[in-house]
Amino acid sequence: MSIVVEIHVPLEEAPGAPEGSYPLQWIDQIEEFFAEQDAAEVYDDGEEYDGAYVFFIAGATEEVLLAVASGTAGLPGIPSGVFAIVTNDEAEEIGFGRRVELPLG
């Protein structure tokens, strides 16, 4: 069983997004952030769930995965209210696990 961290980002327009631009451009920004770092790997494709866009990362310790999740929440232009769910690769549904508010203090 491997640790998976779900990163739940509210499906809201990026703060300060230019009029007429793609309102959820932060999805691409987060995916680029994951591609640029080596600490964790993308576990599965992101998906919409319960008013949020959920990203899945794995391949490291819980501490490292939460640090990456916290870095994600701190990127410029990301909506506020981001949180993580610490779960595992055997979870049958999204959103079941320990909730961690982001960014970490």
C-alpha positions as CSV (number, residue, x, y, z in Angstrom):
1,M,0.0,0.0,0.0
2,S,1.4,3.4,-1.0
3,I,0.6,6.9,0.3
4,V,-1.4,9.1,-2.1
5,V,-2.1,12.8,-1.4
6,E,-5.1,14.3,-3.0
7,I,-4.8,18.1,-3.6
8,H,-8.3,19.7,-3.7
9,V,-8.3,23.1,-5.4
10,P,-11.7,25.0,-5.4
11,L,-13.1,25.3,-8.9
12,E,-12.9,29.1,-8.9
13,E,-11.5,31.5,-11.4
14,A,-7.9,32.5,-10.7
15,P,-7.7,35.7,-8.8
16,G,-6.9,38.6,-11.1
17,A,-7.4,36.6,-14.3
18,P,-7.6,38.8,-17.3
19,E,-11.1,39.3,-18.8
20,G,-11.8,36.7,-21.5
21,S,-8.9,34.4,-20.5
22,Y,-9.4,30.8,-19.6
23,P,-10.7,31.0,-16.0
24,L,-9.1,27.8,-14.7
25,Q,-5.6,28.4,-16.1
26,W,-4.2,27.4,-12.8
27,I,-4.8,23.8,-13.7
28,D,-2.1,23.9,-16.3
29,Q,0.1,25.9,-13.9
30,I,-0.1,23.2,-11.3
31,E,0.6,20.4,-13.8
32,E,3.7,22.3,-14.9
33,F,4.8,22.7,-11.3
34,F,4.5,18.9,-10.9
35,A,6.5,18.3,-14.0
36,E,9.3,20.6,-12.8
37,Q,9.9,19.0,-9.4
38,D,11.3,15.6,-8.7
39,A,10.1,15.1,-5.1
40,A,6.8,13.4,-6.0
41,E,5.1,11.9,-9.1
42,V,1.6,12.4,-10.5
43,Y,-0.3,9.3,-9.4
44,D,-3.4,9.8,-11.7
45,D,-5.1,12.3,-13.9
46,G,-6.8,15.2,-12.1
47,E,-10.5,15.3,-12.1
48,E,-13.4,17.4,-10.9
49,Y,-15.0,16.3,-7.6
50,D,-17.4,18.0,-5.2
51,G,-16.7,21.6,-6.4
52,A,-12.9,21.2,-6.6
53,Y,-10.3,20.0,-9.1
54,V,-8.4,17.2,-7.5
55,F,-4.7,16.4,-8.3
56,F,-3.2,13.1,-7.1
57,I,0.5,12.7,-6.1
58,A,2.5,9.8,-4.8
59,G,5.9,8.2,-4.8
60,A,7.4,9.8,-1.7
61,T,6.9,9.9,2.1
62,E,3.8,11.7,3.5
63,E,6.0,14.6,4.7
64,V,7.4,15.1,1.2
65,L,4.0,14.8,-0.5
66,L,2.5,17.3,1.9
67,A,5.4,19.7,1.3
68,V,4.7,19.5,-2.5
69,A,1.0,20.0,-1.9
70,S,1.8,23.0,0.3
71,G,4.0,24.4,-2.5
72,T,1.1,23.9,-4.9
73,A,-1.3,25.9,-2.7
74,G,1.3,28.7,-2.5
75,L,1.7,29.2,-6.2
76,P,0.6,32.6,-7.4
77,G,-2.9,32.7,-8.9
78,I,-4.1,29.6,-7.2
79,P,-7.6,30.0,-5.6
80,S,-7.7,30.0,-1.8
81,G,-9.2,27.2,0.2
82,V,-6.8,24.4,-1.1
83,F,-6.5,21.4,1.1
84,A,-5.0,17.9,0.9
85,I,-6.4,14.5,1.8
86,V,-3.8,11.9,2.9
87,T,-5.0,8.5,1.7
88,N,-3.5,5.5,-0.1
89,D,-3.6,3.7,-3.4
90,E,-6.3,1.2,-2.2
91,A,-8.9,3.9,-1.5
92,E,-12.0,3.3,-3.4
93,E,-13.3,6.9,-3.5
94,I,-11.9,10.4,-3.6
95,G,-12.0,12.4,-0.4
96,F,-11.6,9.7,2.2
97,G,-8.6,10.1,4.5
98,R,-7.1,12.7,6.8
99,R,-7.7,16.3,5.7
100,V,-4.7,18.7,5.9
101,E,-5.2,22.5,5.4
102,L,-2.8,24.1,3.0
103,P,-0.4,25.8,2.8
104,L,1.3,24.3,5.8
105,G,2.2,26.8,8.5
